[in-house]
Amino acid sequence: MDLIKVKYEFPTLIRSGNMIVNKDGQAFGYYHVPQINYDFLSDGERIQLRDKLKKFLNECPYDIGFKAIPVPYSPWESMNDDPKKVPGCMRKTWKTTLKNVERMLRKLVPSREMLVLKVNMESVSGNLLEEIRRGLYEVVRDPSVLVDEFMGGDYYRLPFTEWERFEQAEQDVYNHLTTYFLGGITRLGESEVLYLTERCGCRGVSPEIQEEPMDLLVRDGYVHVSKADVERGMNDVDLSFKKPLGMVRWEKDFPEETIRGYFQLLTVSWLPPGIGFPNKAEVFRKAKELPFPVEIDMDLELMPNNKARKELKKKWDLITGQINHTVKSKGEETEERDIGKDAERKAANEALDEKLEEEKTPLFKMRLVFCVWGDTPKEVKNRRGQLISKMKEIGLRLEIPRNDQKNLYHDTLPGAGKMDRHYIVRPTAEFVASFMPLATTEVGDPAGIYLGTTIMLGTKSDKRKIEQWARGNTPVFMDESRARDHLSKTSSSLIMGSLGRGKTMLKCYIVYRRLQRGVHQLLFEPKNELWSIAYELSELAEITNIVSVGNTIRDKGKFDPLLGIEKASADERILKGQLAESMLLYLADEKDSSWAGTAIGYAVHETIHSDRHPSMIRVLEHLRRIATGEQQYPDLLLNDQARDDVARIHASLKRKARQSQAQLLFGDGDETPIDISNPLTIIQMQDLQMPKPGRPDYRLNMTLLIAMTEFARRFVNQPTPYAKGVVFEENHRLMEVDEGEMAYREFMRTCRSKDADVMTIIHNAKDLRGKREEKLREGEDGGEDIRSNLGYRFCFSVGDETEAASACDILGIEPNEDNISEIMNLDSGEWIMRDLDDRVAKVKMDLEQLDPRLFNAFDHRPEANRRREKEFGHLREKRNTVSKGTQEGVI
């Protein structure tokens, strides 16, 4: 079928920056509207958001419109890795990683939605006399304006004085929006405004965004522009509005080929009698539940209160006349159902009039247009049917104006004038705001490490689960540098959830991607899950150092807090000394004010300042000499009982220093430090037990945890040019005791000052609550210090309602029935995420689909472990170092 090229009046006269001036002398500004994460907001928060938008609409002095459209999505732009930071051995797999992410995004999120605010820059309360005055001025200044107007001269020009007026008007509009809107408004670029126009003729295909600006020429007091430049992007498209009836068929020439397709415009001509808000009126969000993109155009023109009431009066008279006519024509046979709908509309009209009289608020002329598209008429019809059914769920009726597609098409072009056609309804600002154009599921950072896609939640009333193919799902990225460089926040993270839900998989994936981004990392692995990582992922072999630490004499002194202190700065020496003293006091269960406690302090001081290679064993030797009187201090005069106490504590500590893993804390000073020069250092702790109150080894295990924290602090404190990260399991337990709290606070303080990231993995969110109730103030639970150092929070499924309620607290959402149920019923590979901007959304990543190779390497289910043992178990004897490393970065 040959296309019939339709002649129509293209509305744009001049396009520059974010402005369009049309041929009727109207100017429009176009702005990005940041959308707001909506799924986990409470009903109260949703109503508050709706009321803010309602207030803005009621008080805005301009006619506005919202346009929700899909825009080209470039996965490469969202993966902001710096190629210079990628280790050479990972460069090949890095490229593969980015290609895998691109493949997944093109499959799951082929386009992203952009919400645009269109503003008519003439104030609603504009002065008619002023408009007449300006027009007369231009005629007197240049009578040829009349010739242009009536004879059709060079139509693509605008008096420079008008152009200046529009530029000032745009600045006024921008100032108003940034002051009174919800925040984050930015101007569209000129290329984006051109894209808005060009895509109108080929909906369903995203043309490349053209970066060349429109060439404006100022001459003889006019701004001139060529017709070809104005209609760029539209002069190579043919449109047919006749066959098939009720659709638009398009054909556009692209550089590589000519592409064809179909689209259809649907309108709202009737609104439900009431607003089911929240969870029942959000039109923009509802459309996103569909598995295909939908464009929504909502134009608004404010009707002042007095005019709105006049319009309602006309409507009331019309409905009354219809009821009277029905009664008169049917006489005694009239039934209630014959006039029931009209009577309902009349009652609603009266109620609205009373509301307007009481509140003095305006009404809005509104035209709400939807657009669906496809490669064939059949595909368009199928999508149209799904859209109509979806809108019926919230009581919105859509119609297909089969004979008015051309007019609707013209009226939805950027730069089109005021509404004066059919399909106009008249709602209040509250009704319009309840459509909630701002709703989104976005979470995470604009770019960075790809973590998966959000999954929209079913509305709280219907409890439905929305498919991952819903177009409202958005990609999720994680960029720790954004927290430090742009938000002045911590980029540390928390991963929590029950066993077997995907915590380890996410942890390993983030660690791997951080390595590709040049981050050096230290991992403490109490479960030894990553012993084969450098065998399964061969690219990690030369940059990984795996250190297996146990209770053998070979590992003696590995976590001695005084190791290497002779090379430390003065401040560092003080800190190490304080930590060593607090650890010995805690391990001995001794107060620092006692004779023995005071002696420990002197022994640590003497070791640091007099020994060539300070160590904890040397501290015990100095403590022995104090107990025997060999070493004396003028202000430490010990009597017999005091010497006995010191001797007792010395004997206790010396005995513990010989036992099992306590050897890790007591070095001779000449041990070889752990090499941390490689980008990835994994410390495997053989048979490490997490501290549990009541167990005989509680103090020893807690002291080891404190020592490991100090080791991590020293790793972070190194002066290096690269970013660093530490992965810890259960380090929140440090807050149980004063000595641990001291180590934890100093560790986190160092991480913040050195821009390092800490990833904490726990099983239960309630574990983040403090254990020492005597320190709590009203409204606190003791976990404030930990939570204040959490940027990203990932919550996987938990086992019971109490834990789920605790998870809600950590995520900052209401612990209501819906949210608790959502957390408890998360599938494997799904989690709830809270980001740096305190937004919360449900996220899913299928690593097996994204990268099967990484999935197999990070899979720690029993069958995977058996396979791993069979393939690589014989390599376990090659312990300690997978790569040789150097001694430049030992601590």
VONUNU-48288 format. One record per residue: x, y, z negated of N, C-alpha, C in turn. Coordinates in steps of 0.1 Angstrom, whole numbers, plus 5000, padded with zeros to 4 digits. Last residue first. Example, Ala and Ser with C-alpha at 12.3 -4.5 7.8 and 13.67 -1.06 7.14 Angstrom:
2
512849784929513749894929512950004921513249434922512349554922513249674922
# end
This chain:
891
551749474439551449544426551349444415553249524471552949444460552649524448553849624497552549654490552249564479556249524506556049674505554849704497556849264511556849304497556549454495554749124536555949184531555749224517553448824551553348954545554749004541552848564559553948584550553848714543549548424558550548504565551648534555548548264539548248224552549248304562549848184508549848284519549548214532548647984489549148114486549148214497549247674506548547764497549247894496548747434523549447554526548847664518547047244514548347244508549147364511544847264530544747334517546147334510544647134554545547254553545547324540542946934552544346894551545247014551540447064556540847024543542346994541539347124580540547204576541047164562537346944587538247004598539447064592536246864563536646764573537646824583535447104552536447014545537046914555533547184571534747264569535847184562531546984567532147004580533447074579530847044541531446914544532146924557529847304544531047284535531747144538527647254558528647334564529947314557526047114540526547044553527647124559525647314520526447184517526947114530526347644533525447544528526247404527527747864541528347784530527247684524528848034569527847944564528347854553530848174581530348234569529248144562531348034604532448064595531948104581528948034617529547904613530647934603528648314622527648244614528248114609530748364640530748424626529848344617529648214661531048184656531148244642527248334668527248194662528648164656526048624664527348574667527548434660523148664666524148774669525448714673522048424658521848474672522848574676523148404633523348294642523048334656522248634620523748624624523948514634519648814621519948674624521348654629518549024597519549004606519748854608516149264585516449124589517649124599514749464559515749444570515949294573512549704547512849564548513649544561513650004530512949934541513349784541513950324516513850184514513150114525516150604510515050544518515150384516518250744499517250684490516050634498520350784516519350894515518150854507521750554516522350674509521350794508519150304511520350364517520850484510518049984502518050124499519350194504516449704516517649784516517249934511515649374512515149514511516349594508516249114536516449174523515849314524516648794552515948914550516248984537517948554551518448644561517648774561515048374542516448374543516948464554512248594534512848474540514348484540510648714505511648734516512148604521508948694484508648614496509548644508509648874464509748734461509548644473509249124477510649074473510648924471506449114480507349134491508749084488505549104453505248994462506248994475506449354445506949234438506749114447504849514461506349524463506949404456502249454453502649434467504149424468502149514426501949374430502449354444504849744418503449704419503349564425507149904409507049754406505549714407508050144434507050104423507049944421511550174438510250164443509350124432514350164434513650294433512250294438515849934433515649994446514850124446515849884406517149914412516949984426513049834403513649944396515049984402512849604419512049724422512749844416514249424403514749464416514149594421512549404381513849464379514449514392510549264395510249404389511549474386511849034400511449114411511049254407512248924375513348964383513049054394509548884369510348974361511549024368508648704389508148834389508948934380511548514402510248524394509848674394513748494420512948374417511648394409514248694450514548654436513448554432515748774482514648714474515148674460517949064480517448944487516348884477518749394484518049294475517449184483521249624484520649514492520049414483522149954485521549854476520849754485524750204486523850104493523349994484525750324462525250394473524250314481526250334428525750254439525150344450526750464405527850434414527450344425524550474390524950594395526150584405524350214381523550254392523950384398526250224360526450134372525650184383525150404342526550424348526750344360522650294336522750414344524150434350522050074320522650044333522850174342520750134297522150104296522850084309518150224300518350084298519750034297516350514288517450454294517450304291514250614273514050614288515250544295516250744248514850714252514850714267519550594249518650704246517250664252521750344237520650394246519950504240523550234221523950344229522850404237522550004210522850114201523150244209522449804229521249884227521550004218524349694252524549754239523449854236523949604278523749504267523849574253522149754306523249744296522849654284521249594336520849664324521949644313521949434356522549564356522149644344520549204355521849204349522549334349518149244369518149274354519549274348518849134393518849284392518849324377520848854396519648914390519849064389523348804408522148714411520848784407525649024425525048964413523848884417528449184437527449084440526949024427529549504448529249414436528249314440532049674464530849584466530749494455533349984466533249864457531949794461535650184485534350124483534350004474537450494480537450344482535950294479538450754476537450724487537450574490539850814454540650754465539750714477537950894436538950984440539750944452536350664434535750784439536850884444538250484423537650454436537050584442538750604398539850594408539250564422536250564387536750704388537850704399536050284386535150364394535650504397538250234367538250174381537350254390537350374345538550414351538650364365534950224339534850364342536150414349536049964334535149994345535050134349537650004312538249964324537349994336535650084294536750174297537450144310534049854294533549984299534650084302535849674282535449664296534849784302535949794256537149774264536849754279533249774248533949904249535149894258531149544267532049574256532749714259529549534289529049474276529849514264530449614313529749714304529349664291531349394326532349474319531649574309529349294342529549244328530549324320529649384367528749464358528949414344531049204382531849304374531049394365529948994397529649004383530449104375532449004421531248934417531148954402533649244444533649184431532349114429535749384467534549304466534649224453536949704477537049584467535749514466538749884502537549834496537749714487540150174518540250054510538950014504541650334546540550324537540650184530545150434550543950364554542850354543547450534540546650614550545350554554548050514504548050464518547250544527548950484473548950594483549150544497546850284453548050294462547950414471544550244439545350364436546550384445543550004446542850114452543750244450545249844431545149824445544649954452544649924405545949954410546049934426542049824404542249974403543650004409542449554405541749614416541949764416543749524380544449494392543849554404541549594364542749684364543649654376539949384369539449514372540649614373541449174358541249174372540749314377541349254331542649254338542449254353538549214326539149344325540449354332538548934330537749024339538249164338540148864309540548834322539848924333538448934288539749004289540348984303536348764292536148904293537448974295537648514286537148544300536848694302538248564259539348544269538848574283535748594247536748704247537848684257534548334253534048464258535048574259535148084246536148144255535648284260532947994231534248014224535248094233529948184238530848074241532248104235528648414231528348294224529248174227528248564263528348574248527948444242530248474290528948464284528948464269532148564318531948584303530548564299532548304342532048444339531848454324535448114345534148124340533748264337537447984371537148094363535648094358538547774386537847744374537547864365540747984402540447844399539747834386540148244422540248214407539748074405541648394448540848274445541148244430541748684464542248624451541248514447542748794494541648714488542248644475543249074514543848994503542648924495543749204544542749134536543549044526545849354554544549414554543549344546548749304532547949274543546549334543549949364508550249454519549349424531549849254483548549304488548849394500551248994466551349074478550049124483551749004431550848954442551049054454555249004420553849054420553048994432557048764403556848824416555448874417558148854370557348774379557248844393559548974350560348954362559548864372557849004328558249124334559049104347556548784318557848824312558448954318552948824311554148804319555448834312549948744303551148764296552348724305547748684318547748814312549148844306547748424326547748524336547948664331547548274303548948294308548948404319544948234300545448344293546848374297544247994311544248104320544748234313545947794288545247794301545447934308547947944263546747864266546247894280549848114254550247984259549147904265548448324243549248354255549748224262547448224220546548234231547248254244549748234204549148104207548248114219550148504203551148424210550548284213547848584189548048634203549048544210548348464164547148444172547248474187550748584157550648434159549448404167549948854154550948814164550948664167548148834134547648874147548648834158549848764113548748674117548248704131551648974112552148844115551048744120549849174103550449184117551049054121549149064078548149084088548749094102551749074066551048944068549948954079552149344065553049264073552449124076550049404047550049464061550949374070551049284024549749244030549649284044553349424019553449284022552149234029553149734038553349654026553249504029554749944062553849824059554149764046554550244075555150184063554250064059554950424099554250294098554950214087556450644103555050674099554250544099558950544109558750624097557350644093559150204117558850334122558550414109561249914125560449994116560250134122561949584131561649714138560749794129562149384113563249414121563149554128559849314100560549424094561849464102558149124110559349074102560149194096556349284124555849194113557049154104558049394143557349484134556949404122558749174158559749244151559249344140556249104169556949004159557949084151555849314186554949294175555549204164557949274204557949384196557049374184556749034215558149034208558249154199554449134226554349034215555749024208555549294246554749354236554649264224556749094262557649184255556849264244554348994273555148904264556148994256553549204289552749174277553549084267556349414298555349304301554649284288558949604314557849594304556849484308562049594320560849534327559749504317563449734300563749754314562649704323561949904272562249784280562549814294561150144262562450094259562849974267558550224268559550324268561050274266556849994267556850084279558050174279557449894241557749814253557849904266556550094224557950064224558349984237553750084230554550214232556050174233553149834220552949864235553749984238553849864193554449764201554349794216552050054185553450084185554249984193549549914188549850034195551250074196550049704170549849674184550149804193549949854146551149794150551149754165547249924145548250024146549549974151546149664141545849744153546849854156547249604117547649524128547349594141546049794101547449784101547949714114543149944119543749854109545349854111542250084140542550154128543150074117541549914160542749994162543150074150540549594150540249734152541549814153540549284168541049364158540749514161540449054185539249094177539649184165542348994203542648964189541448994180541249104226541548964225541748914211541149374218539949304220540149154220543849434215542949454204541649374206544649384242545249304231544349314218543149584256543049434259543549354247544149824245542749784243542449634246546849804254546549814240545049764237546549814282547149704275546849694260545250064284544549944288545149824281547350244276546050244269545250114271549250184295549550154281548250144273548050274318548350124317548650094302547950544312546750474314546950324312550650614311549750634299548550544300551450554337552050484325551150494313550050744351549750604353550250514342551250974343549850954340549450804341553850924354553650944340552250924336553750654378553850794374553650804359555750344379554450424379554750564375557750174377557750254389556550344390557250034354558450114354558550204366555149874358554850004352556050094352555149614367555449724377555349854371552749504344553649464355553849574365550949554325552149624325553149594336548849374328548549514331549849594331549149074345549749144334549549294337548248894363547349004360547849084347550348704365549848764377549048894374551448564343551648704344551148774356551848254360552048324347552248474350551548074379550648194380550848284368553047864372553447934384552748064385551847734352552947824348553347914360548247734359549647674359550647784356545647804362546147804348547547734348545448004391544847904382545547914368544848154422545348174409544648074399545748174455544948094446545648094432545448414479546248384467545348304457545848484512544948414502545848364490545948734533546748674523545848614513545748814568545048764555546148704546546648864592546348984584545748944571547048634607548248714605547948844596544348524608545548454602546648544598542148624620542448674607543748624601541848494643542348634645542648694631540648254637542148254638542648394639538548154616538648274624540148304626539247924603538047924612538048044621541447994589541547884599540447884609540648204573541648234583541948114593538848064556538348174565539348204576538947874537539347834551539047944561538247984513539547924514539947894528535948114505536648164517537948104519534948024480534248004492534948034505535748034453536647984464535947944477534348154433533848024438534647964450535648394428535548294417535148154422537348594445536548484449536548374438537848924452537948824441536948714444539449094478538249014474538648924462540349394492540649304481539449234477541149544523540149494513540749394504541349814545542049714538541149674526539749894576539649904561540449784555539449894604540749934598540649954583537249784615537249924614538449984607537649514611537749564625537749714625537149504584538549484589538649534603534449554585535249654579536749634583533549314595533449434603534249544598534249144574534749124587534749244595532549244553534049244552534749234565530049194564530449334562531949344561530148914565529948994577530449134576530348854537531348814547531348894560527848954528529049004523530248974533525948804542526048954544527349004540526548554532526648574547526748724549526048584505527448554510527548584524523248614506524148724500525548704505521348434514522048504524523048614519520048264496519248354503519948434514521448104478521048044491520148134499520348234447521348154454520648114468518848564446518948424442519948354451520448894445519448794449519748654445522249174457521749094446520649004452524849394462524149284469523649194458525749734463525349624455524549524463528449954471527249884474526949774464529850294476529850154470528450094471529950544483529550454494529650304489528850834466529550714466529050614477528751154483528151044475529050924475528851374501529551384488528951274478528051354527527051364517527551374503530251354544529151444547528151454536532351184536532651304544531551404545531150974520532351054515532451184523529050874536528850914522529951004517530350824560529350934560529150974545531950604556532650734557531650854556530250384557530650434544531350574545527650314575528850394577529350454564525550094589526150124576527550194579522250064605523750074605524250124591519549914621520149964608521649954609516949994644518249934641518749994628513449944636514550024640515849964637510049874646511349834639512449914645508049954661508350034650509549994642507549754679508449864684508749964673507849424668507149544668508049664671509149184667509249254680508449384680508849084642510049154644510149214658505349124633506449054640507649144641504049174600504249224614505449164620501749024580503149024583503349064598499149174561499649104572501149114574497649284541498649194537499249124549495649484542495349354549496449254547496349684525495049634524494849504531498849764530498649714517497249654516499949664563499349764554498949694541503049494567501649504569501049604559506249654574505349584565503849594569508649614599507549684594506649594585511949564595510749484598509649564591515049684610513949694600512749604604517849484620516749574623515749574611521349484613520149414617519049524620523749614609523249524599522049454602526549744624525149704627524849594616528450014611528349864612526849824614527550314629528450234620528350084622524950574626525850484633526750404623523150684608522950704622523850614631522450444581523150564587522850574602519350334566520750324569521350454575516150334582516950324570518450304574512850384595514350404596514950394582510250354599510850254590512350274590508050644597509050554604509550454594505750914601506050784595507050704604504851154611506251144606506651014601502251154619503251134630504651124624499651094604500951074600501951054611496951124603497451044614498951014613496651314584496451174580496851074591496751554597497951514589497851364585494151564607495351554616496551504609492651584584492451474593493651454602493651824573493751704566493651574574492852004593494351974591494551844583489951864609490551954599492051914599489051824645489251784631489851894622487551804672487851924663487951874648488651694705487851684692488351794683488451664739488951754728488051724716487851574765488551494755489151574744488451824791487651734783488551664772490252134790489652024796488851944787491952324780490652374784489852264791494852394761493852294764492452364768497352594777496452564767495352464771499752444800499152554792498152504782502852264801501452274805500752374795505352214792505152344798503652364802505451874800506051984792505852114799502351724809503651764813504151874804499751684802500751634793502151654797498251784823498151854810499151804800498751604844499251744845499251814831497451374833498851374836499451514837494851464832495551434820497051434822494351494859494251614851495051584838494651224868495451334873495551454864492651084854494051054851494951164856489951094856490651214851492151194848488550874861488550974872489351104868488850724838489250664851489450774862489750754808489150844818489650814832489150534785489950534797489250634806489250584749488450574762489450584773489350454716489950504727489150484740488450514683487950464695488750534707489550404651489750504662489350444675489550234629488350304632488450414643491750084627491650194618490550284622491349884646491549844632491449954622491250014669489949984663490149944649493950024676493350144671491950124665494149764685494949804674494349934668492549754708492249674696492949714684493949934724492549964720492149884708496349794727496349924721494949954716495449564741496149554728496049684720494549684765493649604756494149594742496949784775495849874772494849804762498349554780498849644769497749744765496749454801496949374789497349464777496949664820495649624814495749544801499649644826499149764820497749734813499749394837500549414825500049544818498249444860497849344850498549364837499749624875498449664869497949574858503149594865502049554873500749614867505049694848505449674861504349644871503649954826504049824829504449814844502350154798502850134812503349994814500250394781500950264782501350244796499650674761500050624774500750484773497150884746498050764746498450724760496251194733496451114745497451004743494151414718495051304715495151204726493651734712493551634723494651534720491851954691492851854693492551764705491352244675491052174688492152074690490852254640491752244652491052184664489652484616489652364623490652364634490952644585490552634599490252494603489452714552490452654561489952654575487852794531488252894541489352844550486652624513488052634512488652734522483852664516484352664503485852694503483452644544482952764537483652774523484452394549485052514555484652634548482552234534484052234531484752354536480252294548480352334534481752334530480952174573480652324572480752374557481151904565482351974570482152124569478451854560479451844549480651914553477251894585476851984574477951984562478451684599478651824603478351924592477451464585478851494585479251634589474751504593475151504579476651534577474951464620474451594615474851604600475851204622476651304627476251444621473551074611474851064604475751174609471651144630471451194617472751184609472650994652472651144653472451204639472350744642473650784645473750944646469450724638470450704628471750764630467550734657468050864653469150844642466950464661466950554672467650694669466750344637467950324644468050414656464150414628465350474622466550454630461950464656462550384645463850454640458950584670460350614666460850534655456350564676457150444677458650464673455150804674455050724662455850594663457450954696456250964688456250874676459250974715458850844711457650844702459751244719459551154731458951024727460051344693458951394702458651294713462451214685461151194677459951234686464251304704464051164702462651134695464151584699463751534712463451384711465151594674463851644676463251584689467851504679466951434670465451464672468751704696468651564701467751484692468651934680467751924692467651784697470551854661469251874657468251864668472751864679472351744673470951744668472852144684472752044695472251914689473152264659471952284667471752184678475752164654474652124645473252144652477252284673477152144673475952094665476952554665476452514678476252354679478152524640476752564641476152524654480752474647479952374640478452404641481452714659481452594667480552484660481252874636480352904647480252774656483352764621482052754616480952784627485552844637485252704635483852674630485453114634485253064647484852914646486153144607484853194612484553134626488753014607487652964599486253014604490352964639490153034626488852994620491752694653490452764653490252834640494752604669494052644656492852724659495252324688495052474688494252514676497452064695496652124686496552274689498051744710498151894711497051954702499851464711498851524702499051674703500651174727500651324728499551374720502550884726501450954720501651104721503450584742503650734741502350794735504550284731503450364734503750504732506349974738506350114734505050184739505249664723505649744735505549884731504049524702505349474707505849554720502749744677502649674689504049634694503149904656503049764653502949684666503050164664504350104664504349954660500450244660500850214674502150144674500550304633499750184638500250144652501850544632502450424626501850304632499950714643501250704649501950574644497650674626497650644640499050624646496850604597498150644602498250594617494650534582494450644592495750674599495050354562493950324571493750434582496950414543496950284548495850244558495450664521496450614529496150464534492650724542494050744539494250734524490350714561490750604552492250614549488150964565489550934566489950824556485050924585485850954573487350914574484050874610483350974601484151014589486550864636485750794626485150904616486151054667486851024655485950944645486351054701485451034690486350994678488051054721486951144723486051144711491350994730490450984719489351094720492450834760492250954751491350914740495150714780493850684773493750804763496750654811496450754800495150724793499050424824497650464822497550554810501350334851500950374837499550424836503550134870502250184867502150234853506250134894505650094882504250164881509450104911507950134911507450084898512550234924511750164914510350204914515150214945513850274943513050184934518650234934517450164940516250254938520750384925521050244929519850184937519650644919520850624927521150484933516050614925517250624916518550604924513050734933514350704939515450724928509950604923510950704921512350644927506550584921507650534929508750634928503550494904504650584907505750504914500150514898501150434904502350524908497950534872498850614880499950514885494450434870495850424866496650514875491950464879492150474864493550444860492250244906491450354899491650344884495450174918494150134913493550244905494650454937494650304936495750254928494850724929493650674935493550524934497150854923496050864913494750794918500450814928499150784934498150774922503550994934502450944925501150924932507050984938505650994944504650934935509951174931508951074926507651094934511751374934512051244940511151134935511151594919511051604933511451484941511751564893510351544897510151544912514351624889513851504882512451474886513751974891514751864891514151744883512352194893511552064895512551954895514252394890513052384881512452244881515952354912516452334898515252314888514252414933514852274932515352244918513752684929512652584927513152444926516152864910515752794922514652694919515753164892516053024892515552964904516353484875516053404887516453254885515353744857515953614856515453534867515754084866515053964865515953844862517254324870516254324859515454194858518954254891517954354893516854344882519553934878519854024888518654124890520753644864520153764860520553874871520253304869520853424874520153544870520752984856519953104855520853224860520752654862521552774866520652894866520352424836519752504847520552624849523252204830522252304826521552374838523651854833523951984839522852084835522951604822523651704813523751844820520251404822521151484831521651604822519851074812519751214808520751304816518450844834519650894827519451044824515050744827516050794836517250844828513550464817514250574811515250624820510350354827511850354830512450484824507950414816508350274816509850254820507050674838506950614825507150464826507750874857508250734858508150664845507051124852506751074865507050934867508051184826506551184828506151114842510751194827510251064824508751064826511151474832511451374843510751234840510451604808509751624820509951514830512251504790510851494786510051514799514651574802514351434802512851414799514651844798514551794812514151654812515051834771513851894776513651854790517651724771516551654765515251704769519151934782519051804789517951714784518952124762518252144775518152014783518151984730519052034740518352044753515852084704516251994715517252064724516752194671516352224685516752114694515552044641516652094650516152114664514552014608514152044621515452094629514951954581515651874591515351904605511751994565513151994565513751914576508952034567509451944557511051934556508552394572508352254575509052164565509452644564508152594559507852454563511952704574511552754561510352674556512152604599513152554590512852604576509952734611509952594610510952544599510853004611509552964604509552814601513052994627513153044613511952994605511952924651512852834645513052864630510353144656509753014655510652924647512353344660511353354649510653224646513653234682514353244669513353264657511553264700512053134697512853134684511353544702510253464696510653324692513753604714513553644700512453574694513253484739514353434731514253484716511053634747510853494744512053434736512253884751511253874741510953724737514053824771514553864758513553844747512153774792513053664787513653694774511054024794510253914789511053794784513254154804512654204792511754094785513554034829514554004818514054054805510853874845511454004840512353974828511553594864510853644852511553774848510953374891511653474885510853534873509753214912510653154902511553264897508353324933507653294921508553254909508653544955509653464948509053434934505153574964506553594967507453494959502253574966503053454965504553464969500553784966501053734979501953614978499953834939498853814949499353754962502453854925501253784919500253744929504153994941504453854938503253784933502754234941502954164954503254014951503054304914501654274919501754204932505754344913505154234905503854194910506354564926506454444934505954324926506454774908505154744914505254614922508154804880508454734893507054694899507254964860508654954862508954894876504554924861505055064863506555054867504454654855503954704868504454834871505554644830506254574841505754624854503654784815505054834816505754774828501454624817501454754824502854814825502354414800501954384814502054514822502554534776503754484782503554454797499854604771500954704772502154654779498654354769498254444780499354554782499854264745500054194758499754284770498954464727500354454730500654374743496254404727496654534732498154534736496254154714495854164728496354294734498654024693497854144695497554154710498353694678499053794686498053914690497953484660497353624657497953734665499453284670497953274671497353414669502353394688501653374675500153374678503753214713502953324710502153304697505052974715505753074708505053204707503952664708503652774717504152904709505952394703505452514697505152614707506252044697506152154707505452274701508351814684507351914680507452024691508851474688509151614693508051704689510451184680509351264677509651414679511550904697511851044693510551114691512450574692511350674693511850804689514550384713514150434700513150544702514650064731514550214730514250254716515149804725515549854738515450014739515649614702515349764701515749824714516149354709515149384698514749524698517749354732516749264731515649304721519549554727518749564740517649464740520649454704519849574703519049584716521949224713520849204703520049334703523949334730522949234735521749224726525349494712524649554723523549464729526449294696525549394690524749464701528149174715527049094709526049194702529849384720529049334731527849254725531149404696530349514701529449474712532449154695531449194685530549304690534249164716533149064717532049104707535949364706535149394718533949294720536949214685536249334682535349374695538349014697537048974690536249094687540449174706539649094715538249054709541549284683541049374694540049294703542749164662541349154662540749234674545449214664545049074665543549054665545549494659545849434673545349294674542849634641544149564641544349494655541549954649541349804650542649734650541950214650542050154637541950004638541550304676542950314671543050244658538750284680539650184686541050184680536550334655537650404661538650294666533050284659534350234655535450314662530250344659531250454660532650404655527750254675528850174668530050264669526050404688525750384674526750304667526850404714526950534707526750514692526250144722527650184720527750314713523450144725524050074713525550124711521450394734522750344737523450274725518350424746519050394734520350334738516050674758517150574761517950554748512950694739514150754746515150654749509450704736510650624736511750704744507750964718508150904731509350814728505351174706506151054702506450974714504751504700504951404711505851294706502551744687503551634684503551544696502152094689501751964693502951864689500652414680501752324680501252194686500352764677499752634682500852544684501352934647501552904661500752774664501452984620500853094629500953064644500452754596501352774607500752884617498752674576499352804575500252844587497852414583496852524580497452664580500252284586499352294597498352414595501252284560502052344571501052374582499252144546499552274542500252354554499651884558498351964559498552104556502151814549501951844563500651914566501551794522502551894527502451924541499651594522499251724518500251834522501251374530500151414539499751564535502951354508503451384521502451434530500951284489501751404487502351444500500151044499499151154498499951284496502550894495501950914508500951034509502750904467503850964475503350994490500550744460500650884456501650964464501150504471500050574476500050724472504750494475503550464468502350544474506750374502506250484495504950444487507650174519507650154504507250274496507350284546506750154541506650134526508550524554507150524549506750394542510850764562510650624559509450614550510051024584510250984570509950834568511851194611510751114606511051054592512551514622513051394615511851324609511851644653511251634639511851504633513351864675513351734669512751744655511452084696512252064684512151914680510852344719510852204716511852174706508752624727509952574721509752424718507252794754507152684745508552654740505353064767506653004764506552904753503353174795503453124781504853054779502953254821503553344812503653304797502053064837501053144832501653244822504252914843503853014853502653094849506252884813505452834824504952944833509352824799508452924803507552884814510752634775510152624788509252744789513752584755512552654759512052624773516152494746515052414742513752484746517852594775517952554761516852464757515352654799516652684794516752654779513352684826513652594815515152624811510652854842512052854838512252754826508152734850508752844857510252854854506152444851507352514846507852624855503952304862503752424853504952504850503152254896504152214885504152334875500252184909500952304905501852264893500351924934499851984922500752094918499751674956500251804955499551864942500851334958499851434952500451574951501251114983501951214975500951314971500150794983499750924987500351034978501950504992501550604982501150734988500750225009501450345009500950434998500849885000500050005000500950125000
# end
